[in-house]
């Protein structure tokens, strides 16, 4: 019977198709398209139109083929490189192939794919690459000169992707050498001014002698972006459109690009921002002073100022990419003065009406300002500080003592401010309304409380030392909250919504404090406060509300934070049982939650799945934190028969098997927590991995194989480490068996047997690693190299089969070597060392 793994069969078939047929199909599609382009087609004829579109689709699919068997999801291909086989070079060196698609673009309603711009760089030598790039840029120029097709949304989107691919796959130093570069960059700049697309992010790294002309066009792009954002505010409010300011990720993405572009010809950028800011601020102040101002007019000006504060923060942050001058520091000073003056105005209105978006923009500005101008390395004589002193009357000393100004002040001085002392002694709902229980608000709205208590916790730690009385005093509001929840849960009838909200707010507060307490002394105060008095309440909450992620996820995250040995804060004394006690609570929570979540059946399936993934991700992170924390001796733990570890690990396996492979990579938080946990398990608990059932072992190995090609470097690196640990363990077992030494545990033999039954898994992973290192832009080569030697040794006989031990030319050029490289997407197919 054929025992080949289905995945291996699929890869063999795909690889064989690629090598024997795919290029012929691509050539045929191009030839047919050439024939079609030479005829007067009637595109109103449905059959002719359909045939042409199918031919284009065929060509596209040929180029979009997964050539080396490592593609991930299609939604994230924007910066990928198309791994065209070397044997296809002739088609791309022939300029007529590229010309064909540009000609078709101008003769039919197309959707031009950007794939051709992403052909891997190693396909050509330097001269060939320059020639190919020249033809590509010439085609782009033709489209920009005749942009009649760009109003079509799909076509416009694909053209923008083409420009993005052009930028990502070729360095600016190469682009400036193209014959038509001056004309092309002018056209692209004009296009960018209209569409706010970007090509100029490489300015600080240009070393070519040819002029890049960006100083001519970037001010136009900067002005177009800034003015378009300000003008959009009125339109969005008038027409009730979705406000882009509500999408923090989108705003940050745009600002990241603008931070570099705006610093190019910075004098012009600064002058524009000063002019626009002064206009908006003056209008805003006049509206506030007027008695008959409309709320809509005030909202518009606040929106415009919000964009300007964000943009000012971005361009100040962009200073890090450029060699700065005193003049530029003075320009930064002009902008900073204006934001600080606006802050004084908005702070005076907080009691009546605050603007959340504008406040968030202020925080973004201060974050950039802190990175650039606050720190020991910053000269206090900087022209920025001189400008602050001239305009606002702020010198180094006054900036330390004025709480309304965020200056280069130490935390110890900050704690002495009356406003900070008030917060440390009055963090209750009476003074901070968001700390109250609001039955109308969403539970997720309480996330800000974690940030708030992280800040308070850090401020408290400055002078806390070993003062337990001060700690107890600070914790009084949280103690009262815990007692309230305990009282509720002790009765048969209680207001469930009120209990949930009180508990969720409380655990979010505690997570902030736990995160801040990264010293052993302060953390032990918190631990002693919580255990054993309040741990049962957290366990009870998991039992009651396991089906509600809005409630359970914050509880699980608090536990994950408590077991995280941040800054070695969990180094308990030798005689202390605290490490074991903490892990028992953790194991109990994982087991309770896991077993209950797997039995959910009373809610719709999609809701069950959403509930599971949120909690499972945190459970994996929690277990990883304990296993890697080095404060529990698990060897001793097992020796005395404590089953807490086994319970947690078995729950982990049950949860894992309930999740399809694809979801492990589709959900970033889940993939990161799972693969980092797997890395710890394979490093320190291979006996547990070796004891698992064959289908579980195969699931784990398959997940590693798929994770090797993940776009997330953290996941890919974790997979490399896990694979290295497994391969090392396997090699040692094989070496032991060949020396006829008895194995200490029967589970070792079982694991070895599983791998001998499925050698294609190790072969496949060797192939994947080699392909990534050789053909891709590998960002973690060192990590990729870790499992490589072990993989090679396990496949040594296959890799060297038929190869003589000499370096003669005929031996170097053996056909078998070339064939094995061609077929490397599915690995070698003869028996290996494990047979």
DOMI-360901 format. One line per field, with one value per residue (C-alpha): y, z, x; residue in one letter. Coordinates in pm, whole numbers. Each point is the difference from the previous one (the first is absolute). Example, Ala and Ser with C-alpha at 12.3 -4.5 7.8 and 13.67 -1.06 7.14 Angstrom:
// DOMI-360901
Y	c(-450, 344)
Z	c(780, -66)
X	c(1230, 137)
aa	c(a, s)
This chain:
// DOMI-360901
Y	c(0, 354, 157, 332, 293, 188, 329, -156, -142, 341, 169, -264, 48, 381, -9, -240, 221, 306, -163, -176, 212, 344, 192, -148, 116, 350, 18, -118, 260, 277, -116, -9, 347, 128, -140, 157, 339, 8, -38, 239, -160, 90, 17, 57, -359, -199, -305, 202, 203, -312, -183, 291, 37, -374, 20, 288, -195, -302, 210, 153, -340, -128, 291, -34, -368, -109, -82, -117, -127, 256, 251, 130, 161, 203, 305, 87, -20, 371, -16, -356, -103, -225, -291, -44, -312, 67, -196, 274, 272, 10, 111, 299, 96, 26, 352, -101, -196, 306, 219, -234, 66, 377, -1, -200, 243, 287, -191, -175, 71, -173, -75, 5, -226, 129, -347, 63, 284, -250, -247, -109, 208, -306, -100, 255, 122, 375, 97, -214, 137, 358, -83, -167, 292, 246, -173, -15, 370, 88, -188, 185, 329, -87, -62, 330, 194, -158, -58, -40, -346, 96, 130, -365, -90, -351, 122, 292, -234, -239, 287, 127, -351, 0, 320, -144, -317, 207, 191, -308, -220, 260, 239, 372, -11, -231, 201, 328, -158, -79, 212, 164, 40, 384, -10, -306, 137, 322, -198, -217, 309, 150, -329, -8, 351, -112, -342, 38, -308, -4, -88, 209, -189, -79, 356, -35, -303, 129, -14, 15, 298, 48, 262, -155, 324, -79, 342, 140, -215, -100, 348, -34, -344, 126, 300, -214, -245, 264, 219, -300, -121, 343, 45, -345, 92, 220, -248, -295, 190, 141, -332, -222, -205, -235, 204, -133, 144, -285, -253, 39, -261, 175, 340, -137, -172, 329, 195, -249, 83, 374, 17, -62, 190, 303, 36, 25, 375, 47, 379, -7, -262, 200, 328, -169, -157, 329, 183, -259, -51, 373, 36, -297, 96, 361, -109, -250, 261, 250, -265, -82, 366, 67, -49, -106, -257, -322, -336, -119, 286, -75, -370, 79, 212, -265, -258, 216, 62, -373, -79, 280, -123, -356, 127, 224, -296, -212, 247, 55, -377, -7, 188, -335, -87, 318, 177, 286, 361, 284, 164, -312, -20, 361, -89, -288, 252, 215, -298, -126, 347, 4, -343, 90, 324, -192, -249, 285, 100, -349, -78, 305, -151, -355, 61, 111, -200, -199, -134, -359, -2, 319, -138, -318, 214, 188, -328, -110, 334, -31, -355, 122, 306, -222, -233, 285, 275, -156, -199, 26, 19, 314, 326, 238, 277, -130, 277, -170, 67, 353, 59, -142, 237, 301, -67, -168, 123, -356, -69, -329, 68, 113, -300, -219, 167, 82, -303, 124, -41, -331, 78, -188, -74, -304, -235, 79, 368, -93, -197, 309, 197, 61, -129, -333, -35, 67, -285, -242, 72, 42, -255, -57, 48, 316, 175, -216, -88, -273, -205, -33, -274, 124, -249, 178, -19, -290, -225, 49, 375, -77, -73, 351, -90, -233, 286, 233, -239, -84, 369, 23, -316, 134, 329, -184, -215, 305, 46, -324, -207, -249, 222, -247, 257, 233, -292, -101, 360, 20, -329, 99, 74, -332, -186, 142, -107, -357, -20, 122, -272, -265, 105, -21, -345, -136, 49, -200, 308, 292, 252, -186, 300, 211, -285, -49, 367, 41, -306, 93, 352, -139, -257, 257, 233, -279, -97, 356, -8, -347, 119, 302, -195, -148, -10, -299, 198, 181, -305, -215, 258, -39, -381, -18, 236, -224, -350, -178, 253, 93, -280, -205, 292, -4, -377, 34, 265, -237, -276, 228, 208, -219, 55, 381, 110, 362, -130, -297, 152, 279, -258, -231, 293, 101, -353, -3, 322, -135, -306, 201, 15, 353, 137, -315, 121, -360, -125, -144, -107, -362, -96, 188, -202, 305, -121, -328, 172, 249, -277, -209, 295, 49, -368, -5, 303, -141, -337, 148, 240, -251, -279, 231, 182, -331, -98, 316, -92, 243, 290, 25, -177, 313, 165, -309, 17, 368, -60, -287, 177, 305, -203, -276, 254, 136, -352, -88, 321, -74, -354, 120, 266, -261, -260, 254, 197, -212, 34, -350, -315, -223, -302, 16, 88, -328, -202, 74, -101, 341, -29, 375, 6, -305, 148, 326, -176, -238, 294, 175, -302, -21, 369, -22, -291, 190, 272, -50, 57, 296, 190, -31, 232, 208, 144, 188, -2, -370, -89, 196, -149, -355, -2, 164, -263, -277, 132, -35, -346, -138, 151, -118, -261, -221, -306, 131, 59, -349, -156, 136, -203, -19, 224, 269, -21, 33, 300, 175, -80, 122, 322, 54, -70, 259, 250, -3, 200, 245, 370, 72, -22, -81, -306, -112, 35, -196, -281, -14, -32, -267, -195, 19, -144, -283, -86, 6, -231, -232, -13, -91, -279, -135, 15, -184, -270, -59, -47, -259, 187, -57, 294, 125, 38, -184, 331, 74, -311, 102, 344, -149, -249, 279, 189, -315, -52, 357, 95, 239, 250, 51, -3, 261, 230, -31, 97, 295, 136, -31, 170, 292, 48, -35, 164, 243, 325, -181, 242, -253, -204, -76, -156, -191, -141, -148, -316, -30, -223, -240, -22, -65, -273, -174, 3, -50, -318, 146, 328, -172, -293, -55, 282, -87, 143, 233, 350, -85, 206, -295, -73, 366, 4, -332, 1, -156, 305, 233, -228, -18, 380, 15, -246, 160, 119, -343, -127, -320, -308, -294, -156, 195, -60, -55, -293)
Z	c(0, -74, 340, -142, 198, -195, 40, -154, -289, -67, -1, -232, -248, 23, -49, -292, -166, 51, -156, -291, -109, 160, -214, -319, 112, 77, -340, -174, 180, -101, -364, -15, 156, -263, -273, 157, 42, -375, -96, 7, 280, 67, 377, -5, -122, 321, -131, -124, 320, 215, -192, 36, 371, 53, -180, 225, 304, -118, -28, 340, 163, -153, 155, 326, 38, 334, -159, 313, 206, 278, -73, 284, -17, -312, 191, 111, -328, -46, 59, -110, -261, -288, -8, -378, -80, -161, -307, -71, -38, -379, 11, 219, -172, -319, 20, -219, 292, 223, -296, -78, 331, -19, -358, 108, 287, -243, -236, 234, 335, 214, 361, -27, 257, 189, 9, -282, 204, 278, -193, 232, -35, -25, -330, -181, 16, 53, -368, -71, 304, -113, -346, 141, 237, -286, -197, 313, 78, -363, 19, 320, -172, -289, 247, 182, -328, -112, 324, -158, 155, 355, 107, 12, 374, -53, -262, 220, 294, -207, -142, 352, 91, -308, 122, 351, -136, -217, 309, 223, -251, -132, 192, -65, -107, -286, -95, -41, -267, -229, -314, 45, 377, 19, -207, 181, 351, -103, -126, 311, 221, -186, 33, 372, 61, -135, 164, 302, -90, 104, -168, 194, 327, -86, -8, 297, -163, -352, -84, -380, -174, -236, 113, 154, -42, 309, 149, -291, 46, 366, 115, -246, 139, 358, -72, -184, 290, 272, -179, -110, 362, 122, -280, 64, 353, -115, -268, 241, 257, -263, -173, 310, -140, 195, 162, -76, 335, 165, -167, 203, -206, -329, 136, 137, -330, -187, 258, -16, -369, 47, 275, -261, -290, 217, 114, -362, -73, 364, -14, -242, 208, 321, -161, -134, 340, 185, -241, 14, 377, 75, -220, 160, 358, -46, -147, 285, 267, -160, -14, 367, 100, -209, 158, -319, -137, -129, 138, -357, -69, 323, -91, -344, 146, 263, -279, -199, 307, 77, -341, 37, 346, -135, -300, 211, 225, -307, -162, 333, 32, -355, 126, 97, -370, -89, 104, 194, 17, 248, -252, -13, 380, 5, -251, 223, 284, -195, -41, 358, 140, -190, 120, 364, -31, -146, 290, 249, -183, -22, 364, 110, -170, 135, 276, -257, -312, -90, -348, 15, -351, 68, 333, -174, -257, 286, 151, -339, -32, 346, -71, -305, 188, 286, -237, -167, 258, 346, 135, 132, -350, -88, 43, 219, -211, -305, -201, 67, 374, -66, -205, 277, 244, -229, -86, 312, 263, 76, 108, 122, 360, -61, -227, 303, 216, -230, -10, -310, -207, -93, 12, 69, 360, 205, 140, 357, -56, -173, 306, 219, -208, 185, -293, 5, 378, -30, -254, 219, 296, -175, -283, 47, -214, 197, -163, -314, -146, -228, 313, 79, -100, -301, -114, -334, -111, -177, 210, -247, 74, 330, -174, 76, 368, -49, -148, 278, 276, -176, 23, 363, 89, -144, 187, 323, -28, -3, 378, 107, 102, 269, 140, 27, 170, -300, -231, 203, -2, -378, -45, 214, -295, -165, 331, 32, -358, 64, 320, -193, -266, 268, 177, -324, -94, 347, -44, -217, -156, -116, -282, -253, -221, 293, 129, -343, -48, 347, -50, -352, 108, 302, -188, -265, 279, 161, -331, -37, 352, -56, -323, 177, 301, -162, 322, 234, 315, -146, -191, 316, 173, -282, 4, 376, -34, -261, 124, 152, 76, -349, -233, 60, -131, -330, -29, 75, -270, -258, 105, -22, -310, -211, -302, 13, -136, 104, 356, -14, -224, 249, 284, -203, -103, 365, 86, -299, 131, 354, -116, -229, 160, -118, 115, 215, 243, 71, 147, 317, 297, 4, 280, -149, -148, -190, -342, 38, 143, -287, -258, 160, -33, -361, -85, 165, -200, -332, 69, 115, -292, -260, 99, 12, -323, -186, 111, -119, -194, 103, -220, -380, -138, -130, 339, 172, -226, 64, 375, -19, -200, 228, 316, -144, -117, 354, 150, -230, 101, 367, -22, -190, 264, 278, -187, -92, 328, 185, 337, 16, -5, -210, 51, 375, -69, -188, 246, 282, -210, -49, -311, -59, -284, -171, 29, -162, -280, -79, -13, -236, -236, 3, -78, -273, -181, -10, -221, -376, -118, -213, 299, 186, -261, -88, 352, 88, 381, -2, -226, 206, 332, -140, -177, 293, 232, -239, 3, 380, -5, -257, 188, 353, -31, -298, 209, 8, -379, -52, 210, -215, -231, -367, -130, 256, -93, -369, 77, 182, -274, -270, 191, 16, -372, -83, 251, -163, -291, 215, -77, 373, 76, 364, -102, -259, 248, 264, -249, -87, 368, 62, -305, 118, 340, -159, -252, 270, 220, -293, -104, 354, 12, -333, 110, 319, -190, -242, 296, 137, 328, 183, -10, 342, -94, -231, -121, -170, -213, -91, -116, -204, -153, -98, -177, -180, -120, -134, -128, -248, 281, 71, -373, -68, 271, -126, -345, 137, 202, -295, -236, 236, 55, -369, -185, 236, 169, 331, 293, 265, -162, 332, 139, -325, 22, 348, -102, -337, 101, 188, -297, -235, 225, 20, -382, -66, -206, -228, -54, -88, -195, -321, 84, -8, 267, -230, -148, -367, -251, -113, 365, 62, -303, 61, -142, 317, 203, -235, 4, 377, 18, -247, 205, 330, 68, 128, 116, -84, -57, 76, 337, 254, 323, 194, -220)
X	c(0, 114, 81, 121, -134, -277, 189, 311, -204, -147, 340, 145, -283, 25, 376, -22, -262, 221, 305, -168, -295, -36, 250, -149, -344, 130, 173, -317, -211, 244, 6, -380, -17, 247, -221, -309, 168, 76, -364, -291, -196, -359, -5, -375, -24, -44, 188, 302, 11, -28, 273, 243, -67, 52, 335, 105, -114, 201, 318, -65, -51, 324, 192, -192, 96, 149, 336, 183, -291, 19, -274, -213, -342, -68, -117, 353, 189, 61, 373, 69, 253, -107, 244, 18, 210, 337, -112, -256, 267, -26, -363, 84, 323, -207, -144, -295, -154, -17, -98, -290, -175, 49, -135, -303, -53, -46, -228, -246, -170, 266, 84, 380, 164, 307, 158, 247, 151, 66, 215, 281, 317, 227, -162, 221, 355, 53, -6, -307, -182, 66, -134, -312, -58, 36, -277, -215, 40, -67, -330, -93, 80, -235, -283, 64, 14, -330, -192, -343, -48, 95, -345, -114, 35, 141, 244, 105, 60, 212, 206, 71, 114, 223, 168, 34, 159, 233, 114, 35, 186, 248, 221, -24, 365, -103, -306, 186, 221, -295, 8, -341, 24, -38, -317, -136, 56, -176, -298, -6, 12, -295, -184, 86, -122, -335, -18, 230, 204, 367, 329, 251, 66, 364, 137, 243, 166, 68, 371, -20, 162, -293, -256, -312, -200, -206, 71, -200, -308, -26, -117, -289, -85, 24, -221, -255, -24, -31, -253, -209, -24, -111, -253, -146, -113, -288, -110, 0, -207, -239, -68, 13, 289, 228, 277, 351, 115, -193, 231, 321, 186, -77, 101, 326, 78, -39, 199, 288, 40, -52, 263, 272, -154, -75, 363, 116, 13, -107, 3, -293, -185, 48, -113, -316, -81, 56, -230, -278, 26, -16, -309, -178, 97, -112, -334, -43, 69, -240, -273, 49, -19, -310, -341, -176, 247, -149, 115, 64, 243, 190, 13, 144, 280, 75, 23, 240, 215, -3, 151, 255, 113, 37, 198, 226, 79, 78, 241, 179, 36, 141, 307, 155, 49, 191, 317, -155, 119, -52, -232, -219, -7, -118, -274, -105, -12, -247, -232, 34, -81, -325, -111, 81, -197, -294, 23, -40, -318, -148, 88, -197, -307, 29, -255, -262, 77, 307, 76, 126, 152, 194, 123, 122, 179, 169, 118, 135, 183, 155, 114, 194, 127, 124, 186, 187, 45, -20, 292, 353, 144, -200, 185, -198, 154, -187, -163, -335, 31, 122, -314, -221, 166, -50, -366, -136, 242, 104, 355, 145, -99, -356, -61, 74, -259, -289, -232, -178, 317, 158, 369, 324, -103, 105, -262, 109, -78, -326, -119, 39, -253, -325, -207, 185, -30, -373, -37, 196, -227, -336, -31, -373, -310, -79, 296, 43, -338, 137, 84, -370, -245, -197, -263, -41, 364, 167, 223, 283, -4, 172, 333, 119, -2, 299, 203, -110, 107, 326, 87, -114, 190, 325, -45, -79, 315, 230, -17, -175, 303, -112, -276, -289, -224, 29, -79, -306, -120, 36, -189, -301, -235, 92, -38, -351, -80, 118, -205, -305, 40, 61, -319, -199, 130, -72, -376, -237, -155, 211, 7, 213, 70, 115, 219, 158, 73, 147, 223, 115, 92, 183, 210, 90, 117, 202, 160, 128, 147, 153, 161, 150, 129, 311, 205, -4, -91, -300, -122, 6, -220, -252, 26, -52, -296, -163, 90, -177, -275, -118, 115, -319, -206, 192, -43, -372, -36, 151, -241, -303, 72, 234, -228, 39, 341, -61, 17, 239, 270, 87, 15, 225, 222, 41, 112, 238, 155, 32, 198, 229, 345, 59, 339, 48, -266, -113, 327, -149, 212, 119, -239, -295, -290, -129, 118, -189, -306, -9, 34, -274, -236, 109, -45, -341, -114, 127, -162, -330, -24, 120, -236, -300, 74, 24, -350, -174, -308, -270, 118, 39, 308, 171, -44, 142, 302, 56, -26, 249, 270, 9, 44, 218, 256, 36, 12, 290, 181, -68, 139, 307, 69, -2, 207, 267, -8, 259, -171, -152, 214, -223, 224, -58, -362, -57, 210, -242, -298, -157, -219, -48, 254, -148, -349, 112, 190, -286, -241, 241, -5, -380, -32, 263, -165, -329, 157, 63, 358, -97, -137, 329, 151, -308, -37, 323, -39, -86, 293, 251, -114, -16, 337, 182, -153, 103, 357, 12, -160, 245, 293, -79, -275, 84, -88, -356, -1, 146, -277, -283, -220, 113, -279, 94, 368, -91, -223, 288, 253, -239, -56, 377, 34, -267, 135, 345, -145, -200, 39, 23, 373, -73, -204, 255, 287, -192, -61, 370, 89, -268, 115, 361, -96, -201, 270, 268, -208, -69, 367, 104, -260, 120, 362, -90, -190, 289, 234, -246, -32, -327, -238, -111, -368, -233, -142, 332, -41, -355, 106, 282, -243, -242, 276, 116, -356, -15, 347, -158, -68, 371, 79, -266, 130, 358, -126, -198, 293, 240, -244, -51, 375, 93, -288, -172, 90, 57, -8, 106, 276, 168, -319, -55, 352, -53, -195, 177, 293, -226, -237, 292, 144, -337, -18, 372, -27, -266, 182, 329, -145, 203, 240, 370, 231, 199, -30, 50, -200, -211, -87, -93, -229, -174, -349, -137, 100, -185, -303, -2, 4, -288, -197, 89, -353, -91, 337, 182, -208, 225, 67, 200, 186, -322, -110)
aa	c(x, x, x, x, x, x, x, x, x, x, x, x, x, x, x, x, x, x, x, x, x, x, x, x, x, x, x, x, x, x, x, x, x, x, x, x, x, x, x, x, x, x, x, x, x, x, x, x, x, x, x, x, x, x, x, x, x, x, x, x, x, x, x, x, x, x, x, x, x, x, x, x, x, x, x, x, x, x, x, x, x, x, x, x, x, x, x, x, x, x, x, x, x, x, x, x, x, x, x, x, x, x, x, x, x, x, x, x, x, x, x, x, x, x, x, x, x, x, x, x, x, x, x, x, x, x, x, x, x, x, x, x, x, x, x, x, x, x, x, x, x, x, x, x, x, x, x, x, x, x, x, x, x, x, x, x, x, x, x, x, x, x, x, x, x, x, x, x, x, x, x, x, x, x, x, x, x, x, x, x, x, x, x, x, x, x, x, x, x, x, x, x, x, x, x, x, x, x, x, x, x, x, x, x, x, x, x, x, x, x, x, x, x, x, x, x, x, x, x, x, x, x, x, x, x, x, x, x, x, x, x, x, x, x, x, x, x, x, x, x, x, x, x, x, x, x, x, x, x, x, x, x, x, x, x, x, x, x, x, x, x, x, x, x, x, x, x, x, x, x, x, x, x, x, x, x, x, x, x, x, x, x, x, x, x, x, x, x, x, x, x, x, x, x, x, x, x, x, x, x, x, x, x, x, x, x, x, x, x, x, x, x, x, x, x, x, x, x, x, x, x, x, x, x, x, x, x, x, x, x, x, x, x, x, x, x, x, x, x, x, x, x, x, x, x, x, x, x, x, x, x, x, x, x, x, x, x, x, x, x, x, x, x, x, x, x, x, x, x, x, x, x, x, x, x, x, x, x, x, x, x, x, x, x, x, x, x, x, x, x, x, x, x, x, x, x, x, x, x, x, x, x, x, x, x, x, x, x, x, x, x, x, x, x, x, x, x, x, x, x, x, x, x, x, x, x, x, x, x, x, x, x, x, x, x, x, x, x, x, x, x, x, x, x, x, x, x, x, x, x, x, x, x, x, x, x, x, x, x, x, x, x, x, x, x, x, x, x, x, x, x, x, x, x, x, x, x, x, x, x, x, x, x, x, x, x, x, x, x, x, x, x, x, x, x, x, x, x, x, x, x, x, x, x, x, x, x, x, x, x, x, x, x, x, x, x, x, x, x, x, x, x, x, x, x, x, x, x, x, x, x, x, x, x, x, x, x, x, x, x, x, x, x, x, x, x, x, x, x, x, x, x, x, x, x, x, x, x, x, x, x, x, x, x, x, x, x, x, x, x, x, x, x, x, x, x, x, x, x, x, x, x, x, x, x, x, x, x, x, x, x, x, x, x, x, x, x, x, x, x, x, x, x, x, x, x, x, x, x, x, x, x, x, x, x, x, x, x, x, x, x, x, x, x, x, x, x, x, x, x, x, x, x, x, x, x, x, x, x, x, x, x, x, x, x, x, x, x, x, x, x, x, x, x, x, x, x, x, x, x, x, x, x, x, x, x, x, x, x, x, x, x, x, x, x, x, x, x, x, x, x, x, x, x, x, x, x, x, x, x, x, x, x, x, x, x, x, x, x, x, x, x, x, x, x, x, x, x, x, x, x, x, x, x, x, x, x, x, x, x, x, x, x, x, x, x, x, x, x, x, x, x, x, x, x, x, x, x, x, x, x, x, x, x, x, x, x, x, x, x, x, x, x, x, x, x, x, x, x, x, x, x, x, x, x, x, x, x, x, x, x, x, x, x, x, x, x, x, x, x, x, x, x, x, x, x, x, x, x, x, x, x, x, x, x, x, x, x, x, x, x, x, x, x, x, x, x, x, x, x, x, x, x, x, x, x, x, x, x, x, x, x, x, x, x, x, x, x, x, x, x, x, x, x, x)
